[in-house]
Amino acid sequence: MKIIIQEIEIHAVIKSIAQQMGTRQVRYFCEETTLAIPPRYGAGYIKGINFMNGVGLLIFNCTFNEELTLQYSLEESHPLRLKFCQQGHFIYCFRPDNQTFKIPALHTAFCTSTETYDQVYTFPANTQVQYTSLEINRREYIKKIECDLETLPNDLANLLRDIDAIDPFAYESAYSIVLADVVNDIHNNDLKGLARKTFLEARSLDLFAHIVTQYIDDLNPKNKRVLLRKTDVSLILKAKDVLIENIQENITIPELSRKVGVNTTKLKQGFKKLYGCTINEFVRYRKLSLAKELILEGTLSVKQIAEKVGYRNYAYFASRFKERYGALPSEYMKKIKHPVSMDGIPQKEPKEM
């Protein structure tokens, strides 16, 4: 199905989609418009809401029975649309040169065509798509941010100043984790009324702030980028496995960084975010936990255990063990042989995934 959109204002856009789908299932309440997708076309909804200063939000959570194309054909310049794909994928094309981008899950893009040339969005059949479009009327929004544009890279500042859409612009990237959290909050919240509207407006501004931060981060070489992307998470999970598999070795953070392919800054920040502890704290916890298990087995001497878990200095090992378990390894071993309560003090453990 192909839908032609000739409107800019978000409520009018949703109303036009509803009319071309032949449905009246449109609800308008306090600046938020909701279209329930008719069963013959699929399932889900499209929502839209306007805020102050030319900012609006369009939210798709839909599965279409057949491929759906939305073609924006306007007689005036398009708003700046910052696109966020949380689930599924869609294809974006802008004319006159028909440059095409496939935006997969957990990716963001903002691409602008020149002047009034059409912008085309194609959503696949039988695929759930969660898509968010932050729509910015640059002519209105520039009044709010004019004095801040000098703090931005020139190309981004020029994009926001380009109220007549004279110059094309294209940017696409994987989400940062913080950006993914904001998009998730927009799609998944139970707020109503004023609380919902205020929350969505705040999160919309968060989207803009974080995408600006991410764009600036992406200007750096890959090994200098610090924002953690969703695509980095699997590499940090791999880092944890490398540490566990090589617990006897004292792998340095630069060595670990090279093994998994994430720069040291991202690795340290991402590890702390995922597991609630630093890499060194995680390694220490694993070493001491393994040492305790080996003491319980009772087949090795304390010195052998220290070496097996990667401690070359027995005194340092004994000190760390006592710090965690409230007794020296030798004392702990004696108490295991002659059972005595070893409850000790509460121990905070790193989070597991």
N, C-alpha and C positions, 0 to 999 in steps of 0.2 A: 504494500500500500504506500502511496505517495501523498504527502500532505504539504501544501504550499502555505507558508506563513508570511503574511504581509504586514504584520504588526510588530511593534517593538515592546510595548508595555506588557509586562508579564501576565496580568489577568487577561488581556486581550489575546495573547498567544494561546493560553490554555482554552479560552472560549472558542478560538478558531479551530484548534485541534478537535475539540468536542463536536463542533458543528460538522466537520468533515468526517468524523466517525459516526455521525448520525445519532448522537446521544445527548440527553439533557441531564445526565448524571454529573452535574457540576455543582459544587457547594461553595458558597462564598461566605466567609465569616471573618470580620475584623481584619481586613487586608490580606487574608490567606485564602487562596482559591484551590480547590481540590477536584480533580477529575478522576472518577473511577473508570478504569478501562473496560469497555463493554466486552462481555464474554466472547462475542464472535471475533473480537480482535486480540483477545488475550486476557491477562489478569494483572492486577496491581493498580497503581495510581500515579498520577502526575500532580505535584503540588507547586504552588508558586506564591511568593510573598514579596512585597515591596517594603523597603526601608527608606531612611532619609538620605539625602545627598546623592541621589541617583543610583543607589545600590539595591539590587534585588537578588532573589534566590529562586532557582528552578530545580525541583527535586523529582527524579524519576526512580521508581521502584517497580519495574514492570517485567512481564514476560509476554512477548507478542507471538501470536500464532503464525504470522508470516512476517517477512522482512518489512520493516517500517522505515521510510525515508522522510525526514523533515527537511524541507527546502525553504530557507529564509530568503525571500525575494523582496527587498526593501527599496523604497525610493529615497531613502536617506541613509547616512552612514550607520553601520551596525554598532551596537554597544560592544564594549570589550567583554568577551566571554571567557572566563577562567574555568576550564573543564576538569572535572575530577571523576574518575571511574573507579568506584569501590568494588564492583563485582561485574563479571561478564566482560564485554568489550563493545566498542562501537567504532565506526569509521567516519572520519571528518574530512571534508573536501571543500576547498574554497577556490573560486574562480577569479580571474579568467583562465589561469593556466591549469586548473584542475589538480592542483597539488593535493595529495591525499596522505592522511595519517591514520594509522590504526592505533587506537588508544586502548591498551589492554587493562586488565584489572590492576589496581594499585598504582596507576599512572595518572599524571596530570599534564595538562597542556593549555597554553593560550596562544592562539593563532588568529591573526586578523587579515582579512582581505582588504584590498584597496577600494576606497569609495563605496559604491553600493553593490558591488559584485556579490553574487549569491554565495551563501554558505550552506553546505549540505551535510546532514547527519544521517547515518544509516545504522539502524539497530537490527541485530540478527534475529532470526526466528527461533523460537523454542529455547531461548537462553535468558535466564534472569539477569537483568541489568540494573545495577544501582548507580545512578549517574547524577552528579550535582553540577549545576552551572551557576557560577557567581557572575551576575550580569552588572556591568558598570557603565553607566552613561557618563562618558568622560567629560562632556560639556558641563554637567552638573558637579561631578566629583572633583574636578580640577580646582573648583573654588575652595574646597576644603583643604587640599593638600599642596597648593601652589608653593608655599614657602618651604615645604619639605623636599621638593624634587631635587634640589641641589645635593641632597645626601645620597641619591641613587646613582647607579651606573648610567652613563649617558643614553644608552639604547633604551633602557627601561623608563627613564625620565621622558625621553622623546615619545615613547609609546603612549604614555599617559597624557602628554600634551597634544597628541595627534587627534584632536576632537573631530576632524573631518575625514579621518581614516585615509590619509594620503599614502602612507608607507605601509607595506605588508610587514608582518612580524610572525615568527614561528618559534615556539619553545615547547619541548616535550621531555618529561623526565619521570623516573620512578618516585613515588611518594617518599618523603621522610616519615619516620614513625610518628612524630608529633602531628604531622599533617593528616596522616591516616586516622589518628585518634579524633581529630576535629571533625573530619568527614563522618566518621562513625557516630559521633554525638549528634550530628544533624539528622542522620537517618534513624537513630534509635534513641528516642527520649519520649517520656510519657507526659510531658508538661502540657498545660492547656492555657488558653487565654493570654493574659498579659505576660505571665511567666514564660510561656512558649515563645511569644513574639520577641520579648527581650532577649531570651536565650539564643534564638536563631540569629538575631541581629548581631549579638556579641560574637557568636561563633563564625558568622560570615566575615566579620572584620578580622577575626583570628585567621581565617583562611587566607585572606589577603596578606596579612602580616607574615604568615609562615611561607606563603609562596614567594613573596619578595625575598625573604631570608634564604630560601632554597635556591632561587635563581642566582643570587649573589654567590652562594656557596658553590654552585655549579660552574661559575666562571673560573674557579681554581682548578689546577691540574688534579686528576683523580686521587693522587697520593696526598693531596693537601686538603681534601674535602673533609668536613667534620660532621655534617649532618648524617645521622643514621637512617638509611632507607630500609623499607620493608625487605628489599632484595638482599640486604646485608645480614638479615637475621639468620638465615641458613648457614652463613659463614661463621657467625658467632656460635651457633650450636655446634658446628664442626670444631671450633676452637676448644669448646668444653670437652668434646670427645678426645681431642688430641691430648689435652692435659691429663685426662683420666687414664688413657692408654699408656702414657709416658710418665706416670706419677713418680717413678724412681729417678727420672731425669729432672734436672732443674732448668727447664726451658725458660729462656728469657722472653720478655714481651716482644722485642723486635724479632726474635726467631719465630715465635708463634704467629706474629703478624705476617711474616713471609710465607709460612706454611699454609695459611688459610686465605691469604689474598685480601686482607683488610688493613688499612693503615693503622698505626698504633693509636692515634687519637680516637678514631671510630671504635677500634677494638676495646679500648679501656672504657669509653663512655657506654658503648652498647652492652658490654658484659655487666657493668654495674646496673644498668637499667633492667636487663633481663633477669639477673640472678640476685640482685640486692646486695652485692658485695664486690670488692675489687678482685682482680685475677689472683693476686697474691693471697688474699684472704681465702679464696676458694681452694687454691692449691694447699694451703696450710690445713684447712678443714679436712680435705680429702686425705692428706698424708696422715694426720692424727687419727682419723676414723679408721683407716686401714691398719694403723699401728695397734689400735685398741682391739680390732678383730684378730690380729695375729697374736696378741697377748692372750686373748680368750682361747685361741686354738692350743696354745701351750707347747708348741713344738720348736720354737726358736728362742734364743737368748735375747735379752733386751738390746744388746749391741747389734745382733744380727737383724733384729726388727728395725732398728734405727737406719741401718744401711739399706735395707730392703725398701723402705719408703723414701729414700733419697736424702737422708740426713748424714752428712759426713762428720759433723761435730756432735758427739754424744751429749755433752753438757747442754748444748743449745736445744737438742731434741728433748732432753729431760725437762728443761725449763718450759718449753712450749707445751709439752704434755701436761705438766702440772698446772699450768695456766688454764688449760681447757678442762681437765678432768679432776682437778683438786688433789692430785697425788702424783708422786714421781712414778715412772714406768715400773721400777723395781717394786715399789710399794703396792702398786696396782696389781702386779703379778702375784705378790704374796697374798693379797686379799682375795684374788681369784682362787688360789689354791686353798685358802682358808676363808670361805665365804663370809663377807661382812657387807652390810648395806653400803652402797656407793652412790647414793642419789646425787650428792654434790650440789652445786649451784645451778640455777637455770642457764641453759646454753642456747644462744641464738645461732641458728643454722642458716646457711645460704638457701635461697629459694631454689626449688627444682622446677624444671619445665615439663 
